[in-house]
Amino acid sequence: MNKITTKITSMLNKEHNYRHSKNFMHLHPRIQPRMRSILLDWLMEVSEAYTLHRQTFYLAQDYFDRFMLTQNNTEKNVLQLIGITCLFVASKMEEACPPKVSEMAYVTAGTYYEHEILQMELIILKALSWNLCPETAISWLKLYFQISSSANSDLLEPQFPQDMFVQMTRLLDLCILNINSLDFQYRVLAASVLCYFLQQETVEKVSGLSKDIIQPCVTWMAPFAESVDMFGLVTMRSFVQINKDDRYNIQTHTDYMTMLEHVEQKLNSQFPTSPNSTEKTCSH
């Protein structure tokens, strides 16, 4: 267990150093939570199109949320530029063959040009002080599932059912689209996802998190899990030039916005009250 303990300690140190918060919405009165959802959903779609890894998408999500904490009064018409630039930076951090800046500009359908992405890259890097190596929700999920599947694992090679992991990632993907996911630490989000697939006692053991810490997130996640269940199981996809043993690592996209609407309808029926300050009213 020594390697596992060392790994978790290292990851915890990173999580303490990389902070995220949904409170960035207060800094940007023109930005609504749904705009973030739409942007991240689109980045998932771009990630799948370029067969980028799940970690790449989740790095981009983290960069975006942390960058927005450093800014104020951002106009909604630059969100796409910020988002695609975050994905561009993340791909250079994670991918062996990252997409070219011309390809990133291409997916904006002519809205932004290469030089604008490169300019935004410098702005983001400076704002984040070049702190680009956080532990993400997906890295925590992968670690916890690995430990639960093989306590003697050396953590170098995945030793868990890949099909089940893909089901887990769909729930995590859906949750991360919602701004309130930022109320929780990434490791708590990951552990809570795992609770919908494994016994909670097992999750508490492998994560080292108590029920008191996990349960609020598990409860919050319930309508998301229900929405995922409604849409049925997902099959692992095949990608040209991607080794079959690495398929589960590729970020995929599905109709997450429809699933998210189902979640919001469920929440509105349970709590028909006015939205709080970070859940501004927006049209669908």
N, C-alpha and C positions, 0 to 999 in steps of 0.2 A: 504493500500500500504506500510505500515511501514515495514512488514516482507520482502516484495520484495526489498525495498530500502536497508535494512540491508544486505540481501543476496547478492545483486549486489555489494554493497560497499566492502563486504568481498572478493568476487570473483575478483574485480578489484585490490585490494591490492595484491592478489596472482599473478595476471597476471603481475603486475609491478615487482614482485620479481623473477619470473621465466621467463628468457629470452630465446628465441630461434632465430636462424638465419641460413639461407642457406649458410652463409659465411664459415661454417665449411668445405665446399668442398675445399676451398683454402688450408686448413691444411693437406689435404689427396690427394696428386696428383695421387695416384694409384686408387682412388675411383671415379667412375662416377655416375652421378645422377640416371641413370637407375638401378644401383646396389641397391641403396636405395629403389627404387620403387619395385624391385623384392623381396627384403627382407621384406618390409612391407606387400606386397601382400601375401607372405608366412606366415607371422605372423597372418594375418587375417584368413588364412586357418587353421592354428593350433588352433586359438582361437575358431573357429567354431567346430572343431573336439572335443575340450574339453569343449564345451558350456560355454565359458568364456564371461563375459559381455563386452559390447561395451566400457565401461569406462576402463576396463582392457587393451584392445588393445590400446586405445588412451593414456593411461598412459605409456605403453611400447614405443609407438612412441615418446612421449615427452622425456622419459628417453634417448632413443637412440640419438635423435637429440641434446639434451643438453650434453650428454656424449661426443659426437664427437667434440663438441666445446672445450672440455678440453684436447683433445688428438691431436697428429699430426703423420703424416706418417703411418697411419694404413694400414696394408696389407689387401687386399680384402678377403683373405682366413680366416680371423677371424671375418668377418662381421656377419656370421651366429651365431657364438658363442656370440657375443655382443647382437645380436637381441633376441635370445632365452633366454638369461640371463635377458634382460630387461623385457621380458614377464613373466619370472619366478618371478622377483621382483614385478612386477605390480600385478600379480595374488595373491601374498601374501598380498598385500595392499588392494585388492578389493574383492577377492572371499572368501566366507565362507568356502569352501573346495577347496583350490588351488591344482593344480596338483603337484605331487611329483617331485623331481629333477630327479628321474629315468625316469619319463615320458617325461620330457623336453629333456633329453639326447636321449631317444628313437626316438623322431621325427626328430633328426638330422641324422638318419639312420647310426649310428655308427661313425659319423664324430667327435663327441665330447663326452667325458665321464662326469660322474657326478662330479668328483672332479674338472674338468676344469670349469664347470658351477659355482661351488661354489667359485672357485678362482676368476673368472671373476665377480661374484656377489660382492665380497669385493672391487675389483678395481672400479667398477661402483659406489657403495655406497660412497666410499671415494671421488671419483671424483665429485660426485653430492653433497658432504657434507651432505648426508642423507636428502636432500631436495626432498621429494618424494610425495608431495601433491599438485601438480599444478592444476589449473583449465584447463580443456582440451577443445578442440573444441566441443566435443560431450556434455560436461556438459553445455556449453554455449547454444548450440542448444536446448537442452532439456529445459533449463530455459526459453529461449525466446519463444519457442512454448507453453510452459505451461502458460506463462503470456498472450500471444495472445489468447489462448483458454479460459482462465478463469482468469480475472483480480482479482477476489476475492479469488483465490487459496491460500491455506496455504502452498503450495510448498512441503507438505509432501507426497501426493499421486498424481500420474500423472492424469491429467484431460484434455487429448487431444486425438484426433483420432490416435490410434496407427498405423493403416495402412498408414496414411499419414506420420507419423514420420519415418517409415521404408523406404519410398520413399526418404525422405530427407537424411537419413543416407547414402544411396547409393551414392548420389551426393557428400556428404562430404567425404566418403571413397575414392572415385575416386580422388577428389582434393588433399587429404592429401598424396597420392602417388607421386604427382608431387613436386619436390624440391622447385618450386617457390611459393607453398602455404605458405612457411615459410617467405615470404615477408610481410605477414599479421598477425596481432594479431589474436589469436584464436576467440575472440569475434566478430571480423570483418568477419572472415571466416564463422562463424555460422550465423551471420546476413545476409550475402550475400546468403547463401544457402536458407534461409527462404524467401528471395526476389523472388525466383523462384517458390514459392508456395503460397505466400500471397502478398497483395498489399505492395509496398515499403513504403508507408506512414505509414502503420501499423507496419512494421518492425522498422522504425525509431522511432516510438513512444515507442514500447516495449523495444527496445535496448538502447535508449538514444543516438544513434549514428546519426550524420548528414548525409545527402546525399553525401556531399563532402568526407566523410570518407568511406562510404559504396560503392559508385559508382565505384571507380577503381577496387575493388575486384569483384563486380558484373560483370563488363566488362571482366575482366580476366577469370572469371568462365564460360562465355558463351559457349565456345566449349566443356567444360566438361558437362554442362547441355544438350547440343545438343547430345552428345554421349550417355548419360544416356537415353534420350528420344528415341534414335534409337533402344535401346535394350528393350524398353517397360517396363511396370510396373512389379514390383516384388511382389510376394505374401509372406505373413508372414509365416515363417516356424514353424513347430512343433518340439519339442525336448523332448525326453523321460526324465522324472523326472524334467522337467521344467514346473512350473505353467504357465497356458495359459496367465495369466495376466502379466507374466514377459518375454514372448517370444520376445517381441519387443526390449528388452534390451540385447539380446544375439547377439554377433558379428557374422555376416554372411560373406560369401565369394562368389563371383561370378567371371566371367571372366573379372576381372578388367584390366588385362594387354592388352587384346584385345581392350577394351574400351579406354585405355590410348593411344594405338597406333593410334586409330582413332583421338583422340585429337591432337596428335603430327603431324599427316598428315594434319589436318585442320590448325594448326598453321604454319606449313612449307609452305603451299600454300598461306597463308596470308602474311607471313614475310619470304620470301626466302633469308635470309641473314645468314651470318656466326653466329654460336652460341656464346653467351657470355661466360665469364670465368667459370660460374657455370653450363653451359650446354655444357659440353665437348662432342665432337663427339664420338658416341659409336655405335657398330654394334647391329643390332636387330636379 
